[in-house]
Amino acid sequence: MYGSQNQGSGSRSNNLVVPQATAALQQLKMEAAQELGVTIPQDGYYGNYTSRETGSLGGYITKRLVQIAEQQLSGRS
């Protein structure tokens, strides 16, 4: 779960609102990448990836997070 906050000069910083969620988000990212056939860079640098690759990864993660939240709200786990 990320929170965004402006830092005056127009730059943004994504900070985890719940730091304990780091491992779960990393696992979700790895599962999404595997599902989509996108290799996660070991050094964390995504500059050599297309917008389509990173966008599809982010969109898939968002879709899964919404599904998880809907399941939790409906009482299913």
PyMOL Python script that loads the backbone (N, CA, C, O; Angstrom):
from pymol import cmd

cmd.read_pdbstr("""\
ATOM      1  N   MET A   1       0.828  -1.163   0.000  1.00  0.00           N
ATOM      2  CA  MET A   1       0.000   0.000   0.000  1.00  0.00           C
ATOM      3  C   MET A   1       0.889   1.247   0.000  1.00  0.00           C
ATOM      4  O   MET A   1       1.637   1.492   0.946  1.00  0.00           O
ATOM      5  N   TYR A   2       0.794   2.008  -1.048  1.00  0.00           N
ATOM      6  CA  TYR A   2       1.645   3.169  -1.185  1.00  0.00           C
ATOM      7  C   TYR A   2       0.869   4.446  -0.930  1.00  0.00           C
ATOM      8  O   TYR A   2      -0.312   4.546  -1.263  1.00  0.00           O
ATOM      9  N   GLY A   3       1.540   5.420  -0.337  1.00  0.00           N
ATOM     10  CA  GLY A   3       0.974   6.747  -0.144  1.00  0.00           C
ATOM     11  C   GLY A   3       1.856   7.725  -0.891  1.00  0.00           C
ATOM     12  O   GLY A   3       3.078   7.580  -0.895  1.00  0.00           O
ATOM     13  N   SER A   4       1.270   8.691  -1.505  1.00  0.00           N
ATOM     14  CA  SER A   4       2.037   9.665  -2.260  1.00  0.00           C
ATOM     15  C   SER A   4       1.995  11.000  -1.538  1.00  0.00           C
ATOM     16  O   SER A   4       0.954  11.402  -1.017  1.00  0.00           O
ATOM     17  N   GLN A   5       3.106  11.672  -1.511  1.00  0.00           N
ATOM     18  CA  GLN A   5       3.106  12.992  -0.909  1.00  0.00           C
ATOM     19  C   GLN A   5       3.979  13.928  -1.729  1.00  0.00           C
ATOM     20  O   GLN A   5       5.093  13.581  -2.119  1.00  0.00           O
ATOM     21  N   ASN A   6       3.457  15.114  -1.981  1.00  0.00           N
ATOM     22  CA  ASN A   6       4.230  16.114  -2.714  1.00  0.00           C
ATOM     23  C   ASN A   6       5.347  16.623  -1.845  1.00  0.00           C
ATOM     24  O   ASN A   6       5.197  16.759  -0.631  1.00  0.00           O
ATOM     25  N   GLN A   7       6.479  16.906  -2.476  1.00  0.00           N
ATOM     26  CA  GLN A   7       7.609  17.389  -1.716  1.00  0.00           C
ATOM     27  C   GLN A   7       8.021  18.785  -2.176  1.00  0.00           C
ATOM     28  O   GLN A   7       9.210  19.098  -2.240  1.00  0.00           O
ATOM     29  N   GLY A   8       7.055  19.601  -2.486  1.00  0.00           N
ATOM     30  CA  GLY A   8       7.313  20.993  -2.780  1.00  0.00           C
ATOM     31  C   GLY A   8       7.725  21.293  -4.200  1.00  0.00           C
ATOM     32  O   GLY A   8       7.094  22.141  -4.831  1.00  0.00           O
ATOM     33  N   SER A   9       8.736  20.658  -4.738  1.00  0.00           N
ATOM     34  CA  SER A   9       9.263  21.009  -6.052  1.00  0.00           C
ATOM     35  C   SER A   9       8.602  20.222  -7.176  1.00  0.00           C
ATOM     36  O   SER A   9       9.150  20.139  -8.275  1.00  0.00           O
ATOM     37  N   GLY A  10       7.436  19.645  -6.918  1.00  0.00           N
ATOM     38  CA  GLY A  10       6.730  18.917  -7.952  1.00  0.00           C
ATOM     39  C   GLY A  10       7.114  17.448  -8.018  1.00  0.00           C
ATOM     40  O   GLY A  10       6.491  16.685  -8.757  1.00  0.00           O
ATOM     41  N   SER A  11       8.114  17.037  -7.272  1.00  0.00           N
ATOM     42  CA  SER A  11       8.485  15.620  -7.285  1.00  0.00           C
ATOM     43  C   SER A  11       7.583  14.850  -6.342  1.00  0.00           C
ATOM     44  O   SER A  11       7.017  15.418  -5.407  1.00  0.00           O
ATOM     45  N   ARG A  12       7.452  13.561  -6.588  1.00  0.00           N
ATOM     46  CA  ARG A  12       6.617  12.704  -5.755  1.00  0.00           C
ATOM     47  C   ARG A  12       7.468  11.580  -5.186  1.00  0.00           C
ATOM     48  O   ARG A  12       8.474  11.172  -5.768  1.00  0.00           O
ATOM     49  N   SER A  13       7.041  11.107  -4.056  1.00  0.00           N
ATOM     50  CA  SER A  13       7.718   9.987  -3.417  1.00  0.00           C
ATOM     51  C   SER A  13       6.672   8.979  -2.992  1.00  0.00           C
ATOM     52  O   SER A  13       5.727   9.328  -2.285  1.00  0.00           O
ATOM     53  N   ASN A  14       6.829   7.730  -3.414  1.00  0.00           N
ATOM     54  CA  ASN A  14       5.895   6.685  -3.003  1.00  0.00           C
ATOM     55  C   ASN A  14       6.445   6.015  -1.761  1.00  0.00           C
ATOM     56  O   ASN A  14       7.513   5.404  -1.789  1.00  0.00           O
ATOM     57  N   ASN A  15       5.711   6.137  -0.684  1.00  0.00           N
ATOM     58  CA  ASN A  15       6.096   5.531   0.582  1.00  0.00           C
ATOM     59  C   ASN A  15       5.037   4.527   0.990  1.00  0.00           C
ATOM     60  O   ASN A  15       3.842   4.761   0.815  1.00  0.00           O
ATOM     61  N   LEU A  16       5.486   3.407   1.536  1.00  0.00           N
ATOM     62  CA  LEU A  16       4.529   2.422   2.010  1.00  0.00           C
ATOM     63  C   LEU A  16       3.792   2.956   3.230  1.00  0.00           C
ATOM     64  O   LEU A  16       4.411   3.418   4.189  1.00  0.00           O
ATOM     65  N   VAL A  17       2.479   2.889   3.185  1.00  0.00           N
ATOM     66  CA  VAL A  17       1.669   3.293   4.325  1.00  0.00           C
ATOM     67  C   VAL A  17       1.747   2.197   5.392  1.00  0.00           C
ATOM     68  O   VAL A  17       1.747   2.480   6.590  1.00  0.00           O
ATOM     69  N   VAL A  18       1.813   0.944   4.934  1.00  0.00           N
ATOM     70  CA  VAL A  18       1.926  -0.208   5.826  1.00  0.00           C
ATOM     71  C   VAL A  18       3.232  -0.929   5.466  1.00  0.00           C
ATOM     72  O   VAL A  18       3.234  -1.786   4.582  1.00  0.00           O
ATOM     73  N   PRO A  19       4.341  -0.596   6.137  1.00  0.00           N
ATOM     74  CA  PRO A  19       5.637  -1.191   5.783  1.00  0.00           C
ATOM     75  C   PRO A  19       5.646  -2.719   5.839  1.00  0.00           C
ATOM     76  O   PRO A  19       6.437  -3.352   5.141  1.00  0.00           O
ATOM     77  N   GLN A  20       4.789  -3.314   6.651  1.00  0.00           N
ATOM     78  CA  GLN A  20       4.737  -4.774   6.758  1.00  0.00           C
ATOM     79  C   GLN A  20       4.224  -5.417   5.464  1.00  0.00           C
ATOM     80  O   GLN A  20       4.328  -6.633   5.301  1.00  0.00           O
ATOM     81  N   ALA A  21       3.681  -4.630   4.557  1.00  0.00           N
ATOM     82  CA  ALA A  21       3.140  -5.151   3.304  1.00  0.00           C
ATOM     83  C   ALA A  21       4.214  -5.341   2.236  1.00  0.00           C
ATOM     84  O   ALA A  21       3.914  -5.842   1.153  1.00  0.00           O
ATOM     85  N   THR A  22       5.446  -4.957   2.514  1.00  0.00           N
ATOM     86  CA  THR A  22       6.521  -5.020   1.516  1.00  0.00           C
ATOM     87  C   THR A  22       6.677  -6.412   0.921  1.00  0.00           C
ATOM     88  O   THR A  22       6.703  -6.557  -0.301  1.00  0.00           O
ATOM     89  N   ALA A  23       6.780  -7.431   1.758  1.00  0.00           N
ATOM     90  CA  ALA A  23       6.994  -8.793   1.271  1.00  0.00           C
ATOM     91  C   ALA A  23       5.817  -9.265   0.417  1.00  0.00           C
ATOM     92  O   ALA A  23       6.015  -9.901  -0.619  1.00  0.00           O
ATOM     93  N   ALA A  24       4.602  -8.958   0.848  1.00  0.00           N
ATOM     94  CA  ALA A  24       3.419  -9.375   0.096  1.00  0.00           C
ATOM     95  C   ALA A  24       3.371  -8.682  -1.266  1.00  0.00           C
ATOM     96  O   ALA A  24       3.016  -9.308  -2.264  1.00  0.00           O
ATOM     97  N   LEU A  25       3.723  -7.405  -1.317  1.00  0.00           N
ATOM     98  CA  LEU A  25       3.725  -6.679  -2.586  1.00  0.00           C
ATOM     99  C   LEU A  25       4.815  -7.201  -3.522  1.00  0.00           C
ATOM    100  O   LEU A  25       4.604  -7.292  -4.731  1.00  0.00           O
ATOM    101  N   GLN A  26       5.975  -7.541  -2.966  1.00  0.00           N
ATOM    102  CA  GLN A  26       7.052  -8.110  -3.783  1.00  0.00           C
ATOM    103  C   GLN A  26       6.601  -9.444  -4.370  1.00  0.00           C
ATOM    104  O   GLN A  26       6.839  -9.714  -5.547  1.00  0.00           O
ATOM    105  N   GLN A  27       5.954 -10.274  -3.564  1.00  0.00           N
ATOM    106  CA  GLN A  27       5.463 -11.573  -4.032  1.00  0.00           C
ATOM    107  C   GLN A  27       4.434 -11.374  -5.140  1.00  0.00           C
ATOM    108  O   GLN A  27       4.462 -12.078  -6.149  1.00  0.00           O
ATOM    109  N   LEU A  28       3.532 -10.423  -4.957  1.00  0.00           N
ATOM    110  CA  LEU A  28       2.520 -10.130  -5.962  1.00  0.00           C
ATOM    111  C   LEU A  28       3.176  -9.659  -7.262  1.00  0.00           C
ATOM    112  O   LEU A  28       2.749 -10.046  -8.350  1.00  0.00           O
ATOM    113  N   LYS A  29       4.212  -8.827  -7.149  1.00  0.00           N
ATOM    114  CA  LYS A  29       4.927  -8.339  -8.326  1.00  0.00           C
ATOM    115  C   LYS A  29       5.584  -9.496  -9.075  1.00  0.00           C
ATOM    116  O   LYS A  29       5.537  -9.547 -10.304  1.00  0.00           O
ATOM    117  N   MET A  30       6.199 -10.429  -8.336  1.00  0.00           N
ATOM    118  CA  MET A  30       6.857 -11.574  -8.965  1.00  0.00           C
ATOM    119  C   MET A  30       5.829 -12.471  -9.669  1.00  0.00           C
ATOM    120  O   MET A  30       6.064 -12.935 -10.785  1.00  0.00           O
ATOM    121  N   GLU A  31       4.696 -12.709  -9.011  1.00  0.00           N
ATOM    122  CA  GLU A  31       3.647 -13.530  -9.618  1.00  0.00           C
ATOM    123  C   GLU A  31       3.103 -12.873 -10.884  1.00  0.00           C
ATOM    124  O   GLU A  31       2.882 -13.543 -11.893  1.00  0.00           O
ATOM    125  N   ALA A  32       2.890 -11.561 -10.823  1.00  0.00           N
ATOM    126  CA  ALA A  32       2.374 -10.831 -11.980  1.00  0.00           C
ATOM    127  C   ALA A  32       3.372 -10.885 -13.131  1.00  0.00           C
ATOM    128  O   ALA A  32       2.986 -11.114 -14.277  1.00  0.00           O
ATOM    129  N   ALA A  33       4.639 -10.678 -12.837  1.00  0.00           N
ATOM    130  CA  ALA A  33       5.670 -10.705 -13.873  1.00  0.00           C
ATOM    131  C   ALA A  33       5.732 -12.081 -14.532  1.00  0.00           C
ATOM    132  O   ALA A  33       5.840 -12.187 -15.754  1.00  0.00           O
ATOM    133  N   GLN A  34       5.662 -13.124 -13.721  1.00  0.00           N
ATOM    134  CA  GLN A  34       5.703 -14.484 -14.262  1.00  0.00           C
ATOM    135  C   GLN A  34       4.484 -14.735 -15.149  1.00  0.00           C
ATOM    136  O   GLN A  34       4.608 -15.301 -16.235  1.00  0.00           O
ATOM    137  N   GLU A  35       3.320 -14.317 -14.687  1.00  0.00           N
ATOM    138  CA  GLU A  35       2.089 -14.499 -15.444  1.00  0.00           C
ATOM    139  C   GLU A  35       2.146 -13.780 -16.795  1.00  0.00           C
ATOM    140  O   GLU A  35       1.651 -14.291 -17.800  1.00  0.00           O
ATOM    141  N   LEU A  36       2.753 -12.594 -16.808  1.00  0.00           N
ATOM    142  CA  LEU A  36       2.806 -11.779 -18.022  1.00  0.00           C
ATOM    143  C   LEU A  36       4.048 -12.037 -18.872  1.00  0.00           C
ATOM    144  O   LEU A  36       4.161 -11.522 -19.985  1.00  0.00           O
ATOM    145  N   GLY A  37       4.976 -12.831 -18.351  1.00  0.00           N
ATOM    146  CA  GLY A  37       6.205 -13.115 -19.098  1.00  0.00           C
ATOM    147  C   GLY A  37       7.201 -11.968 -19.093  1.00  0.00           C
ATOM    148  O   GLY A  37       8.012 -11.843 -20.010  1.00  0.00           O
ATOM    149  N   VAL A  38       7.143 -11.130 -18.063  1.00  0.00           N
ATOM    150  CA  VAL A  38       8.057  -9.997 -17.918  1.00  0.00           C
ATOM    151  C   VAL A  38       9.112 -10.364 -16.874  1.00  0.00           C
ATOM    152  O   VAL A  38       8.773 -10.815 -15.780  1.00  0.00           O
ATOM    153  N   THR A  39      10.380 -10.173 -17.205  1.00  0.00           N
ATOM    154  CA  THR A  39      11.458 -10.471 -16.271  1.00  0.00           C
ATOM    155  C   THR A  39      11.711  -9.264 -15.387  1.00  0.00           C
ATOM    156  O   THR A  39      11.903  -8.155 -15.884  1.00  0.00           O
ATOM    157  N   ILE A  40      11.712  -9.476 -14.074  1.00  0.00           N
ATOM    158  CA  ILE A  40      12.000  -8.390 -13.126  1.00  0.00           C
ATOM    159  C   ILE A  40      13.517  -8.191 -13.102  1.00  0.00           C
ATOM    160  O   ILE A  40      14.258  -9.150 -12.884  1.00  0.00           O
ATOM    161  N   PRO A  41      13.989  -6.958 -13.323  1.00  0.00           N
ATOM    162  CA  PRO A  41      15.441  -6.726 -13.310  1.00  0.00           C
ATOM    163  C   PRO A  41      16.019  -6.909 -11.906  1.00  0.00           C
ATOM    164  O   PRO A  41      15.467  -6.405 -10.929  1.00  0.00           O
ATOM    165  N   GLN A  42      17.122  -7.626 -11.818  1.00  0.00           N
ATOM    166  CA  GLN A  42      17.759  -7.894 -10.528  1.00  0.00           C
ATOM    167  C   GLN A  42      18.226  -6.618  -9.840  1.00  0.00           C
ATOM    168  O   GLN A  42      18.203  -6.528  -8.613  1.00  0.00           O
ATOM    169  N   ASP A  43      18.652  -5.627 -10.629  1.00  0.00           N
ATOM    170  CA  ASP A  43      19.159  -4.383 -10.036  1.00  0.00           C
ATOM    171  C   ASP A  43      18.060  -3.356  -9.776  1.00  0.00           C
ATOM    172  O   ASP A  43      18.328  -2.276  -9.251  1.00  0.00           O
ATOM    173  N   GLY A  44      16.804  -3.698 -10.149  1.00  0.00           N
ATOM    174  CA  GLY A  44      15.693  -2.794  -9.893  1.00  0.00           C
ATOM    175  C   GLY A  44      15.548  -1.671 -10.904  1.00  0.00           C
ATOM    176  O   GLY A  44      14.675  -0.816 -10.752  1.00  0.00           O
ATOM    177  N   TYR A  45      16.398  -1.654 -11.948  1.00  0.00           N
ATOM    178  CA  TYR A  45      16.362  -0.599 -12.962  1.00  0.00           C
ATOM    179  C   TYR A  45      15.438  -1.008 -14.101  1.00  0.00           C
ATOM    180  O   TYR A  45      15.693  -1.998 -14.787  1.00  0.00           O
ATOM    181  N   TYR A  46      14.380  -0.260 -14.302  1.00  0.00           N
ATOM    182  CA  TYR A  46      13.396  -0.571 -15.329  1.00  0.00           C
ATOM    183  C   TYR A  46      13.571   0.283 -16.588  1.00  0.00           C
ATOM    184  O   TYR A  46      12.697   0.273 -17.455  1.00  0.00           O
ATOM    185  N   GLY A  47      14.668   1.014 -16.706  1.00  0.00           N
ATOM    186  CA  GLY A  47      14.886   1.921 -17.826  1.00  0.00           C
ATOM    187  C   GLY A  47      14.966   1.250 -19.179  1.00  0.00           C
ATOM    188  O   GLY A  47      14.748   1.900 -20.201  1.00  0.00           O
ATOM    189  N   ASN A  48      15.276  -0.040 -19.209  1.00  0.00           N
ATOM    190  CA  ASN A  48      15.384  -0.757 -20.480  1.00  0.00           C
ATOM    191  C   ASN A  48      14.086  -1.464 -20.858  1.00  0.00           C
ATOM    192  O   ASN A  48      14.050  -2.226 -21.824  1.00  0.00           O
ATOM    193  N   TYR A  49      13.029  -1.213 -20.105  1.00  0.00           N
ATOM    194  CA  TYR A  49      11.746  -1.847 -20.369  1.00  0.00           C
ATOM    195  C   TYR A  49      10.838  -0.870 -21.088  1.00  0.00           C
ATOM    196  O   TYR A  49      10.964   0.345 -20.937  1.00  0.00           O
ATOM    197  N   THR A  50       9.918  -1.418 -21.875  1.00  0.00           N
ATOM    198  CA  THR A  50       8.983  -0.549 -22.581  1.00  0.00           C
ATOM    199  C   THR A  50       7.873  -0.102 -21.633  1.00  0.00           C
ATOM    200  O   THR A  50       7.640  -0.716 -20.592  1.00  0.00           O
ATOM    201  N   SER A  51       7.210   0.956 -22.005  1.00  0.00           N
ATOM    202  CA  SER A  51       6.064   1.428 -21.225  1.00  0.00           C
ATOM    203  C   SER A  51       4.977   0.375 -21.200  1.00  0.00           C
ATOM    204  O   SER A  51       4.253   0.239 -20.213  1.00  0.00           O
ATOM    205  N   ARG A  52       4.865  -0.366 -22.281  1.00  0.00           N
ATOM    206  CA  ARG A  52       3.866  -1.430 -22.358  1.00  0.00           C
ATOM    207  C   ARG A  52       4.149  -2.512 -21.314  1.00  0.00           C
ATOM    208  O   ARG A  52       3.227  -2.984 -20.650  1.00  0.00           O
ATOM    209  N   GLU A  53       5.421  -2.909 -21.164  1.00  0.00           N
ATOM    210  CA  GLU A  53       5.785  -3.941 -20.190  1.00  0.00           C
ATOM    211  C   GLU A  53       5.534  -3.471 -18.757  1.00  0.00           C
ATOM    212  O   GLU A  53       4.896  -4.169 -17.969  1.00  0.00           O
ATOM    213  N   THR A  54       6.037  -2.295 -18.432  1.00  0.00           N
ATOM    214  CA  THR A  54       5.872  -1.812 -17.055  1.00  0.00           C
ATOM    215  C   THR A  54       4.417  -1.452 -16.772  1.00  0.00           C
ATOM    216  O   THR A  54       3.936  -1.647 -15.655  1.00  0.00           O
ATOM    217  N   GLY A  55       3.721  -0.934 -17.766  1.00  0.00           N
ATOM    218  CA  GLY A  55       2.314  -0.592 -17.595  1.00  0.00           C
ATOM    219  C   GLY A  55       1.449  -1.813 -17.401  1.00  0.00           C
ATOM    220  O   GLY A  55       0.534  -1.813 -16.578  1.00  0.00           O
ATOM    221  N   SER A  56       1.741  -2.866 -18.166  1.00  0.00           N
ATOM    222  CA  SER A  56       0.953  -4.091 -18.019  1.00  0.00           C
ATOM    223  C   SER A  56       1.206  -4.720 -16.656  1.00  0.00           C
ATOM    224  O   SER A  56       0.295  -5.278 -16.045  1.00  0.00           O
ATOM    225  N   LEU A  57       2.431  -4.629 -16.187  1.00  0.00           N
ATOM    226  CA  LEU A  57       2.772  -5.165 -14.864  1.00  0.00           C
ATOM    227  C   LEU A  57       2.026  -4.385 -13.773  1.00  0.00           C
ATOM    228  O   LEU A  57       1.415  -4.981 -12.886  1.00  0.00           O
ATOM    229  N   GLY A  58       2.080  -3.063 -13.845  1.00  0.00           N
ATOM    230  CA  GLY A  58       1.382  -2.230 -12.864  1.00  0.00           C
ATOM    231  C   GLY A  58      -0.126  -2.414 -12.922  1.00  0.00           C
ATOM    232  O   GLY A  58      -0.786  -2.458 -11.883  1.00  0.00           O
ATOM    233  N   GLY A  59      -0.673  -2.523 -14.118  1.00  0.00           N
ATOM    234  CA  GLY A  59      -2.110  -2.732 -14.274  1.00  0.00           C
ATOM    235  C   GLY A  59      -2.559  -4.065 -13.717  1.00  0.00           C
ATOM    236  O   GLY A  59      -3.609  -4.161 -13.083  1.00  0.00           O
ATOM    237  N   TYR A  60      -1.755  -5.104 -13.957  1.00  0.00           N
ATOM    238  CA  TYR A  60      -2.083  -6.432 -13.446  1.00  0.00           C
ATOM    239  C   TYR A  60      -2.061  -6.447 -11.923  1.00  0.00           C
ATOM    240  O   TYR A  60      -2.943  -7.023 -11.287  1.00  0.00           O
ATOM    241  N   ILE A  61      -1.050  -5.811 -11.346  1.00  0.00           N
ATOM    242  CA  ILE A  61      -0.939  -5.742  -9.880  1.00  0.00           C
ATOM    243  C   ILE A  61      -2.147  -5.009  -9.310  1.00  0.00           C
ATOM    244  O   ILE A  61      -2.737  -5.456  -8.327  1.00  0.00           O
ATOM    245  N   THR A  62      -2.515  -3.901  -9.912  1.00  0.00           N
ATOM    246  CA  THR A  62      -3.675  -3.135  -9.446  1.00  0.00           C
ATOM    247  C   THR A  62      -4.949  -3.969  -9.530  1.00  0.00           C
ATOM    248  O   THR A  62      -5.758  -3.973  -8.603  1.00  0.00           O
ATOM    249  N   LYS A  63      -5.120  -4.671 -10.643  1.00  0.00           N
ATOM    250  CA  LYS A  63      -6.290  -5.530 -10.820  1.00  0.00           C
ATOM    251  C   LYS A  63      -6.350  -6.585  -9.722  1.00  0.00           C
ATOM    252  O   LYS A  63      -7.415  -6.818  -9.149  1.00  0.00           O
ATOM    253  N   ARG A  64      -5.229  -7.223  -9.422  1.00  0.00           N
ATOM    254  CA  ARG A  64      -5.183  -8.249  -8.371  1.00  0.00           C
ATOM    255  C   ARG A  64      -5.474  -7.651  -6.997  1.00  0.00           C
ATOM    256  O   ARG A  64      -6.189  -8.265  -6.204  1.00  0.00           O
ATOM    257  N   LEU A  65      -4.936  -6.467  -6.696  1.00  0.00           N
ATOM    258  CA  LEU A  65      -5.197  -5.820  -5.411  1.00  0.00           C
ATOM    259  C   LEU A  65      -6.682  -5.502  -5.251  1.00  0.00           C
ATOM    260  O   LEU A  65      -7.236  -5.652  -4.162  1.00  0.00           O
ATOM    261  N   VAL A  66      -7.321  -5.068  -6.325  1.00  0.00           N
ATOM    262  CA  VAL A  66      -8.762  -4.789  -6.277  1.00  0.00           C
ATOM    263  C   VAL A  66      -9.530  -6.086  -6.047  1.00  0.00           C
ATOM    264  O   VAL A  66     -10.481  -6.110  -5.265  1.00  0.00           O
ATOM    265  N   GLN A  67      -9.128  -7.168  -6.720  1.00  0.00           N
ATOM    266  CA  GLN A  67      -9.795  -8.459  -6.517  1.00  0.00           C
ATOM    267  C   GLN A  67      -9.666  -8.921  -5.066  1.00  0.00           C
ATOM    268  O   GLN A  67     -10.636  -9.391  -4.471  1.00  0.00           O
ATOM    269  N   ILE A  68      -8.475  -8.785  -4.507  1.00  0.00           N
ATOM    270  CA  ILE A  68      -8.234  -9.181  -3.118  1.00  0.00           C
ATOM    271  C   ILE A  68      -9.112  -8.363  -2.173  1.00  0.00           C
ATOM    272  O   ILE A  68      -9.721  -8.909  -1.253  1.00  0.00           O
ATOM    273  N   ALA A  69      -9.172  -7.058  -2.405  1.00  0.00           N
ATOM    274  CA  ALA A  69      -9.988  -6.184  -1.546  1.00  0.00           C
ATOM    275  C   ALA A  69     -11.471  -6.539  -1.664  1.00  0.00           C
ATOM    276  O   ALA A  69     -12.183  -6.564  -0.660  1.00  0.00           O
ATOM    277  N   GLU A  70     -11.936  -6.812  -2.879  1.00  0.00           N
ATOM    278  CA  GLU A  70     -13.345  -7.185  -3.061  1.00  0.00           C
ATOM    279  C   GLU A  70     -13.658  -8.486  -2.333  1.00  0.00           C
ATOM    280  O   GLU A  70     -14.718  -8.617  -1.722  1.00  0.00           O
ATOM    281  N   GLN A  71     -12.738  -9.450  -2.397  1.00  0.00           N
ATOM    282  CA  GLN A  71     -12.939 -10.724  -1.690  1.00  0.00           C
ATOM    283  C   GLN A  71     -13.015 -10.497  -0.189  1.00  0.00           C
ATOM    284  O   GLN A  71     -13.863 -11.073   0.492  1.00  0.00           O
ATOM    285  N   GLN A  72     -12.128  -9.661   0.319  1.00  0.00           N
ATOM    286  CA  GLN A  72     -12.124  -9.391   1.760  1.00  0.00           C
ATOM    287  C   GLN A  72     -13.406  -8.675   2.197  1.00  0.00           C
ATOM    288  O   GLN A  72     -13.958  -8.961   3.259  1.00  0.00           O
ATOM    289  N   LEU A  73     -13.862  -7.754   1.372  1.00  0.00           N
ATOM    290  CA  LEU A  73     -15.079  -7.023   1.705  1.00  0.00           C
ATOM    291  C   LEU A  73     -16.320  -7.908   1.651  1.00  0.00           C
ATOM    292  O   LEU A  73     -17.281  -7.688   2.388  1.00  0.00           O
ATOM    293  N   SER A  74     -16.291  -8.909   0.774  1.00  0.00           N
ATOM    294  CA  SER A  74     -17.443  -9.795   0.664  1.00  0.00           C
ATOM    295  C   SER A  74     -17.378 -10.942   1.665  1.00  0.00           C
ATOM    296  O   SER A  74     -18.301 -11.753   1.742  1.00  0.00           O
ATOM    297  N   GLY A  75     -16.285 -11.014   2.435  1.00  0.00           N
ATOM    298  CA  GLY A  75     -16.173 -12.032   3.463  1.00  0.00           C
ATOM    299  C   GLY A  75     -15.521 -13.315   3.013  1.00  0.00           C
ATOM    300  O   GLY A  75     -15.413 -14.262   3.792  1.00  0.00           O
ATOM    301  N   ARG A  76     -15.074 -13.363   1.742  1.00  0.00           N
ATOM    302  CA  ARG A  76     -14.366 -14.548   1.254  1.00  0.00           C
ATOM    303  C   ARG A  76     -12.874 -14.297   1.351  1.00  0.00           C
ATOM    304  O   ARG A  76     -12.424 -13.165   1.175  1.00  0.00           O
ATOM    305  N   SER A  77     -12.097 -15.340   1.629  1.00  0.00           N
ATOM    306  CA  SER A  77     -10.645 -15.138   1.637  1.00  0.00           C
ATOM    307  C   SER A  77      -9.917 -15.947   0.642  1.00  0.00           C
ATOM    308  O   SER A  77      -8.693 -15.862   0.554  1.00  0.00           O
TER     309      SER A  77
END
""", "prot")
cmd.dss("prot")
cmd.show_as("cartoon", "prot")
cmd.util.cbc("prot")
cmd.orient("prot")
